[in-house]
């Protein structure tokens, strides 16, 4: 099973080897999608966790016990096709290639199943055609 989560680390736990502990102690793989981590500052990771459902739950409980805020991602990317000008800027920042330009028509194509909701495309879109739901 896979779950996308945002992890918010307090300053004192930002240097904790969380992904190592997830793998070693819980047999949970963590694919880091986006990271904003610096020493002595609040850290933020967007990760896709994969493993057995019971192990995922135990891993998230452990992170919460370490005062790491665990936020399940239920948001998704929305594209307003009436505003989109198919410029392709969003395709260059999409880490999973969920956004591509059709090689024949040069129209933007969105493969929702590949999207990890990292939101990098939202700020890249010059006409604000891309947003997230809440």
Rosetta constraint file for C-alpha pairs under 8 A:
AtomPair CA 1 CA 50 HARMONIC 5.51 0.50
AtomPair CA 1 CA 51 HARMONIC 5.50 0.50
AtomPair CA 1 CA 52 HARMONIC 5.96 0.50
AtomPair CA 1 CA 53 HARMONIC 6.09 0.50
AtomPair CA 2 CA 48 HARMONIC 6.56 0.50
AtomPair CA 2 CA 49 HARMONIC 5.48 0.50
AtomPair CA 2 CA 50 HARMONIC 4.31 0.50
AtomPair CA 2 CA 51 HARMONIC 6.67 0.50
AtomPair CA 3 CA 48 HARMONIC 5.60 0.50
AtomPair CA 3 CA 49 HARMONIC 5.22 0.50
AtomPair CA 3 CA 50 HARMONIC 6.49 0.50
AtomPair CA 3 CA 72 HARMONIC 7.43 0.50
AtomPair CA 3 CA 73 HARMONIC 7.85 0.50
AtomPair CA 4 CA 46 HARMONIC 7.28 0.50
AtomPair CA 4 CA 47 HARMONIC 5.77 0.50
AtomPair CA 4 CA 48 HARMONIC 4.32 0.50
AtomPair CA 4 CA 49 HARMONIC 6.19 0.50
AtomPair CA 4 CA 72 HARMONIC 6.24 0.50
AtomPair CA 4 CA 73 HARMONIC 5.46 0.50
AtomPair CA 4 CA 116 HARMONIC 7.24 0.50
AtomPair CA 5 CA 46 HARMONIC 5.85 0.50
AtomPair CA 5 CA 47 HARMONIC 5.58 0.50
AtomPair CA 5 CA 48 HARMONIC 6.35 0.50
AtomPair CA 5 CA 49 HARMONIC 7.47 0.50
AtomPair CA 5 CA 70 HARMONIC 6.47 0.50
AtomPair CA 5 CA 71 HARMONIC 5.40 0.50
AtomPair CA 5 CA 72 HARMONIC 4.53 0.50
AtomPair CA 5 CA 73 HARMONIC 5.21 0.50
AtomPair CA 6 CA 44 HARMONIC 6.95 0.50
AtomPair CA 6 CA 45 HARMONIC 5.60 0.50
AtomPair CA 6 CA 46 HARMONIC 4.39 0.50
AtomPair CA 6 CA 47 HARMONIC 6.33 0.50
AtomPair CA 6 CA 69 HARMONIC 7.93 0.50
AtomPair CA 6 CA 70 HARMONIC 5.93 0.50
AtomPair CA 6 CA 71 HARMONIC 5.05 0.50
AtomPair CA 6 CA 72 HARMONIC 6.52 0.50
AtomPair CA 6 CA 73 HARMONIC 6.85 0.50
AtomPair CA 7 CA 43 HARMONIC 7.94 0.50
AtomPair CA 7 CA 44 HARMONIC 5.55 0.50
AtomPair CA 7 CA 45 HARMONIC 5.06 0.50
AtomPair CA 7 CA 46 HARMONIC 6.32 0.50
AtomPair CA 7 CA 47 HARMONIC 7.69 0.50
AtomPair CA 7 CA 68 HARMONIC 6.45 0.50
AtomPair CA 7 CA 69 HARMONIC 5.59 0.50
AtomPair CA 7 CA 70 HARMONIC 4.92 0.50
AtomPair CA 7 CA 71 HARMONIC 6.44 0.50
AtomPair CA 8 CA 42 HARMONIC 7.05 0.50
AtomPair CA 8 CA 43 HARMONIC 5.67 0.50
AtomPair CA 8 CA 44 HARMONIC 4.58 0.50
AtomPair CA 8 CA 45 HARMONIC 6.64 0.50
AtomPair CA 8 CA 68 HARMONIC 5.70 0.50
AtomPair CA 8 CA 69 HARMONIC 4.95 0.50
AtomPair CA 8 CA 70 HARMONIC 6.74 0.50
AtomPair CA 9 CA 13 HARMONIC 6.00 0.50
AtomPair CA 9 CA 14 HARMONIC 5.44 0.50
AtomPair CA 9 CA 42 HARMONIC 5.59 0.50
AtomPair CA 9 CA 43 HARMONIC 4.81 0.50
AtomPair CA 9 CA 44 HARMONIC 6.19 0.50
AtomPair CA 9 CA 67 HARMONIC 7.42 0.50
AtomPair CA 9 CA 68 HARMONIC 4.97 0.50
AtomPair CA 9 CA 69 HARMONIC 6.61 0.50
AtomPair CA 10 CA 14 HARMONIC 6.28 0.50
AtomPair CA 10 CA 41 HARMONIC 7.40 0.50
AtomPair CA 10 CA 42 HARMONIC 5.03 0.50
AtomPair CA 10 CA 43 HARMONIC 6.73 0.50
AtomPair CA 10 CA 67 HARMONIC 7.22 0.50
AtomPair CA 10 CA 68 HARMONIC 6.73 0.50
AtomPair CA 11 CA 39 HARMONIC 7.52 0.50
AtomPair CA 11 CA 40 HARMONIC 5.09 0.50
AtomPair CA 11 CA 41 HARMONIC 4.89 0.50
AtomPair CA 11 CA 42 HARMONIC 4.83 0.50
AtomPair CA 11 CA 43 HARMONIC 7.13 0.50
AtomPair CA 12 CA 40 HARMONIC 6.95 0.50
AtomPair CA 13 CA 66 HARMONIC 7.72 0.50
AtomPair CA 13 CA 68 HARMONIC 7.76 0.50
AtomPair CA 14 CA 37 HARMONIC 7.06 0.50
AtomPair CA 14 CA 38 HARMONIC 7.52 0.50
AtomPair CA 14 CA 39 HARMONIC 6.78 0.50
AtomPair CA 14 CA 40 HARMONIC 7.30 0.50
AtomPair CA 14 CA 41 HARMONIC 7.40 0.50
AtomPair CA 14 CA 42 HARMONIC 6.89 0.50
AtomPair CA 14 CA 43 HARMONIC 5.90 0.50
AtomPair CA 15 CA 39 HARMONIC 7.05 0.50
AtomPair CA 17 CA 21 HARMONIC 6.36 0.50
AtomPair CA 18 CA 22 HARMONIC 6.11 0.50
AtomPair CA 19 CA 23 HARMONIC 6.28 0.50
AtomPair CA 19 CA 29 HARMONIC 7.63 0.50
AtomPair CA 19 CA 30 HARMONIC 6.12 0.50
AtomPair CA 20 CA 24 HARMONIC 6.01 0.50
AtomPair CA 21 CA 25 HARMONIC 5.41 0.50
AtomPair CA 21 CA 26 HARMONIC 7.28 0.50
AtomPair CA 22 CA 26 HARMONIC 5.20 0.50
AtomPair CA 22 CA 27 HARMONIC 6.31 0.50
AtomPair CA 22 CA 28 HARMONIC 5.26 0.50
AtomPair CA 22 CA 29 HARMONIC 6.86 0.50
AtomPair CA 22 CA 30 HARMONIC 7.43 0.50
AtomPair CA 22 CA 59 HARMONIC 6.38 0.50
AtomPair CA 23 CA 27 HARMONIC 4.53 0.50
AtomPair CA 23 CA 28 HARMONIC 4.83 0.50
AtomPair CA 23 CA 29 HARMONIC 5.62 0.50
AtomPair CA 23 CA 30 HARMONIC 7.62 0.50
AtomPair CA 24 CA 28 HARMONIC 7.88 0.50
AtomPair CA 26 CA 55 HARMONIC 5.63 0.50
AtomPair CA 26 CA 56 HARMONIC 7.52 0.50
AtomPair CA 26 CA 58 HARMONIC 7.36 0.50
AtomPair CA 26 CA 59 HARMONIC 6.08 0.50
AtomPair CA 27 CA 51 HARMONIC 6.72 0.50
AtomPair CA 27 CA 55 HARMONIC 7.05 0.50
AtomPair CA 28 CA 49 HARMONIC 6.47 0.50
AtomPair CA 28 CA 50 HARMONIC 5.66 0.50
AtomPair CA 28 CA 51 HARMONIC 4.92 0.50
AtomPair CA 28 CA 52 HARMONIC 7.64 0.50
AtomPair CA 28 CA 55 HARMONIC 6.84 0.50
AtomPair CA 28 CA 56 HARMONIC 6.57 0.50
AtomPair CA 28 CA 59 HARMONIC 7.58 0.50
AtomPair CA 29 CA 49 HARMONIC 5.64 0.50
AtomPair CA 29 CA 50 HARMONIC 5.24 0.50
AtomPair CA 29 CA 51 HARMONIC 6.54 0.50
AtomPair CA 30 CA 47 HARMONIC 6.09 0.50
AtomPair CA 30 CA 48 HARMONIC 5.73 0.50
AtomPair CA 30 CA 49 HARMONIC 4.66 0.50
AtomPair CA 30 CA 50 HARMONIC 6.64 0.50
AtomPair CA 31 CA 47 HARMONIC 5.41 0.50
AtomPair CA 31 CA 48 HARMONIC 5.09 0.50
AtomPair CA 31 CA 49 HARMONIC 6.44 0.50
AtomPair CA 32 CA 45 HARMONIC 7.00 0.50
AtomPair CA 32 CA 46 HARMONIC 6.18 0.50
AtomPair CA 32 CA 47 HARMONIC 4.46 0.50
AtomPair CA 32 CA 48 HARMONIC 6.57 0.50
AtomPair CA 33 CA 45 HARMONIC 7.49 0.50
AtomPair CA 33 CA 46 HARMONIC 5.37 0.50
AtomPair CA 33 CA 47 HARMONIC 5.27 0.50
AtomPair CA 33 CA 48 HARMONIC 7.13 0.50
AtomPair CA 33 CA 95 HARMONIC 7.74 0.50
AtomPair CA 33 CA 116 HARMONIC 7.44 0.50
AtomPair CA 33 CA 118 HARMONIC 6.44 0.50
AtomPair CA 34 CA 45 HARMONIC 5.71 0.50
AtomPair CA 34 CA 46 HARMONIC 5.02 0.50
AtomPair CA 34 CA 47 HARMONIC 7.05 0.50
AtomPair CA 34 CA 118 HARMONIC 6.46 0.50
AtomPair CA 35 CA 43 HARMONIC 7.80 0.50
AtomPair CA 35 CA 44 HARMONIC 5.93 0.50
AtomPair CA 35 CA 45 HARMONIC 4.52 0.50
AtomPair CA 35 CA 46 HARMONIC 6.43 0.50
AtomPair CA 36 CA 43 HARMONIC 5.63 0.50
AtomPair CA 36 CA 44 HARMONIC 5.08 0.50
AtomPair CA 36 CA 45 HARMONIC 6.29 0.50
AtomPair CA 37 CA 41 HARMONIC 7.34 0.50
AtomPair CA 37 CA 42 HARMONIC 7.15 0.50
AtomPair CA 37 CA 43 HARMONIC 4.38 0.50
AtomPair CA 37 CA 44 HARMONIC 6.12 0.50
AtomPair CA 37 CA 45 HARMONIC 7.58 0.50
AtomPair CA 38 CA 42 HARMONIC 7.51 0.50
AtomPair CA 38 CA 43 HARMONIC 6.55 0.50
AtomPair CA 46 CA 118 HARMONIC 7.01 0.50
AtomPair CA 48 CA 116 HARMONIC 7.70 0.50
AtomPair CA 49 CA 56 HARMONIC 7.34 0.50
AtomPair CA 50 CA 56 HARMONIC 7.24 0.50
AtomPair CA 51 CA 55 HARMONIC 6.51 0.50
AtomPair CA 51 CA 56 HARMONIC 6.13 0.50
AtomPair CA 52 CA 56 HARMONIC 6.12 0.50
AtomPair CA 53 CA 57 HARMONIC 6.21 0.50
AtomPair CA 54 CA 58 HARMONIC 6.15 0.50
AtomPair CA 55 CA 59 HARMONIC 5.98 0.50
AtomPair CA 56 CA 60 HARMONIC 6.17 0.50
AtomPair CA 57 CA 61 HARMONIC 6.13 0.50
AtomPair CA 58 CA 62 HARMONIC 6.14 0.50
AtomPair CA 59 CA 63 HARMONIC 6.27 0.50
AtomPair CA 60 CA 64 HARMONIC 6.21 0.50
AtomPair CA 60 CA 70 HARMONIC 6.90 0.50
AtomPair CA 61 CA 65 HARMONIC 6.22 0.50
AtomPair CA 62 CA 66 HARMONIC 6.46 0.50
AtomPair CA 63 CA 67 HARMONIC 6.63 0.50
AtomPair CA 63 CA 68 HARMONIC 5.32 0.50
AtomPair CA 63 CA 69 HARMONIC 7.47 0.50
AtomPair CA 63 CA 70 HARMONIC 7.34 0.50
AtomPair CA 64 CA 68 HARMONIC 5.02 0.50
AtomPair CA 64 CA 69 HARMONIC 5.98 0.50
AtomPair CA 64 CA 70 HARMONIC 6.64 0.50
AtomPair CA 74 CA 134 HARMONIC 7.77 0.50
AtomPair CA 75 CA 117 HARMONIC 7.07 0.50
AtomPair CA 75 CA 132 HARMONIC 6.40 0.50
AtomPair CA 75 CA 133 HARMONIC 5.55 0.50
AtomPair CA 75 CA 134 HARMONIC 5.65 0.50
AtomPair CA 76 CA 117 HARMONIC 5.98 0.50
AtomPair CA 76 CA 132 HARMONIC 5.56 0.50
AtomPair CA 76 CA 133 HARMONIC 5.90 0.50
AtomPair CA 77 CA 115 HARMONIC 7.88 0.50
AtomPair CA 77 CA 117 HARMONIC 6.33 0.50
AtomPair CA 77 CA 119 HARMONIC 7.51 0.50
AtomPair CA 77 CA 130 HARMONIC 6.92 0.50
AtomPair CA 77 CA 131 HARMONIC 5.86 0.50
AtomPair CA 77 CA 132 HARMONIC 4.62 0.50
AtomPair CA 77 CA 133 HARMONIC 6.81 0.50
AtomPair CA 78 CA 130 HARMONIC 5.70 0.50
AtomPair CA 78 CA 131 HARMONIC 5.22 0.50
AtomPair CA 78 CA 132 HARMONIC 5.53 0.50
AtomPair CA 78 CA 133 HARMONIC 6.96 0.50
AtomPair CA 79 CA 84 HARMONIC 7.46 0.50
AtomPair CA 79 CA 129 HARMONIC 5.65 0.50
AtomPair CA 79 CA 130 HARMONIC 4.60 0.50
AtomPair CA 79 CA 131 HARMONIC 6.54 0.50
AtomPair CA 80 CA 84 HARMONIC 6.19 0.50
AtomPair CA 80 CA 129 HARMONIC 5.09 0.50
AtomPair CA 80 CA 130 HARMONIC 6.48 0.50
AtomPair CA 81 CA 129 HARMONIC 7.25 0.50
AtomPair CA 83 CA 127 HARMONIC 6.95 0.50
AtomPair CA 83 CA 128 HARMONIC 7.73 0.50
AtomPair CA 83 CA 129 HARMONIC 5.35 0.50
AtomPair CA 84 CA 127 HARMONIC 6.92 0.50
AtomPair CA 84 CA 128 HARMONIC 7.97 0.50
AtomPair CA 84 CA 129 HARMONIC 5.23 0.50
AtomPair CA 85 CA 127 HARMONIC 7.81 0.50
AtomPair CA 86 CA 101 HARMONIC 7.62 0.50
AtomPair CA 86 CA 106 HARMONIC 6.98 0.50
AtomPair CA 86 CA 107 HARMONIC 5.41 0.50
AtomPair CA 86 CA 108 HARMONIC 5.31 0.50
AtomPair CA 88 CA 92 HARMONIC 7.17 0.50
AtomPair CA 88 CA 100 HARMONIC 7.38 0.50
AtomPair CA 88 CA 101 HARMONIC 6.46 0.50
AtomPair CA 88 CA 108 HARMONIC 6.87 0.50
AtomPair CA 89 CA 93 HARMONIC 7.36 0.50
AtomPair CA 89 CA 124 HARMONIC 6.65 0.50
AtomPair CA 89 CA 125 HARMONIC 6.65 0.50
AtomPair CA 90 CA 94 HARMONIC 6.36 0.50
AtomPair CA 90 CA 99 HARMONIC 6.89 0.50
AtomPair CA 90 CA 120 HARMONIC 7.83 0.50
AtomPair CA 90 CA 121 HARMONIC 4.83 0.50
AtomPair CA 90 CA 122 HARMONIC 7.85 0.50
AtomPair CA 90 CA 124 HARMONIC 5.91 0.50
AtomPair CA 90 CA 125 HARMONIC 6.15 0.50
AtomPair CA 91 CA 97 HARMONIC 6.82 0.50
AtomPair CA 91 CA 98 HARMONIC 7.91 0.50
AtomPair CA 91 CA 99 HARMONIC 5.06 0.50
AtomPair CA 91 CA 100 HARMONIC 5.40 0.50
AtomPair CA 91 CA 101 HARMONIC 7.36 0.50
AtomPair CA 91 CA 121 HARMONIC 7.66 0.50
AtomPair CA 93 CA 120 HARMONIC 6.34 0.50
AtomPair CA 93 CA 121 HARMONIC 6.35 0.50
AtomPair CA 93 CA 124 HARMONIC 7.80 0.50
AtomPair CA 94 CA 98 HARMONIC 6.65 0.50
AtomPair CA 94 CA 99 HARMONIC 6.40 0.50
AtomPair CA 94 CA 120 HARMONIC 6.78 0.50
AtomPair CA 94 CA 121 HARMONIC 6.50 0.50
AtomPair CA 96 CA 114 HARMONIC 6.18 0.50
AtomPair CA 96 CA 115 HARMONIC 6.55 0.50
AtomPair CA 96 CA 116 HARMONIC 7.51 0.50
AtomPair CA 97 CA 114 HARMONIC 7.20 0.50
AtomPair CA 97 CA 115 HARMONIC 7.88 0.50
AtomPair CA 98 CA 109 HARMONIC 7.95 0.50
AtomPair CA 98 CA 110 HARMONIC 5.62 0.50
AtomPair CA 98 CA 111 HARMONIC 4.77 0.50
AtomPair CA 98 CA 112 HARMONIC 6.49 0.50
AtomPair CA 98 CA 113 HARMONIC 7.61 0.50
AtomPair CA 98 CA 114 HARMONIC 5.02 0.50
AtomPair CA 98 CA 115 HARMONIC 5.25 0.50
AtomPair CA 99 CA 108 HARMONIC 6.91 0.50
AtomPair CA 99 CA 109 HARMONIC 5.78 0.50
AtomPair CA 99 CA 110 HARMONIC 4.80 0.50
AtomPair CA 99 CA 111 HARMONIC 6.49 0.50
AtomPair CA 100 CA 108 HARMONIC 5.84 0.50
AtomPair CA 100 CA 109 HARMONIC 5.28 0.50
AtomPair CA 100 CA 110 HARMONIC 6.64 0.50
AtomPair CA 101 CA 105 HARMONIC 7.95 0.50
AtomPair CA 101 CA 106 HARMONIC 5.16 0.50
AtomPair CA 101 CA 107 HARMONIC 5.42 0.50
AtomPair CA 101 CA 108 HARMONIC 4.59 0.50
AtomPair CA 101 CA 109 HARMONIC 5.81 0.50
AtomPair CA 102 CA 106 HARMONIC 4.77 0.50
AtomPair CA 102 CA 107 HARMONIC 5.42 0.50
AtomPair CA 102 CA 108 HARMONIC 6.36 0.50
AtomPair CA 102 CA 109 HARMONIC 6.48 0.50
AtomPair CA 111 CA 115 HARMONIC 6.82 0.50
AtomPair CA 119 CA 123 HARMONIC 7.38 0.50
AtomPair CA 119 CA 132 HARMONIC 7.74 0.50
AtomPair CA 120 CA 124 HARMONIC 6.60 0.50
AtomPair CA 121 CA 125 HARMONIC 6.20 0.50
AtomPair CA 121 CA 130 HARMONIC 7.02 0.50
AtomPair CA 122 CA 128 HARMONIC 7.14 0.50
AtomPair CA 122 CA 130 HARMONIC 5.15 0.50
AtomPair CA 122 CA 131 HARMONIC 5.60 0.50
AtomPair CA 122 CA 132 HARMONIC 7.78 0.50
AtomPair CA 123 CA 128 HARMONIC 7.79 0.50
AtomPair CA 125 CA 129 HARMONIC 6.54 0.50
AtomPair CA 125 CA 130 HARMONIC 6.49 0.50
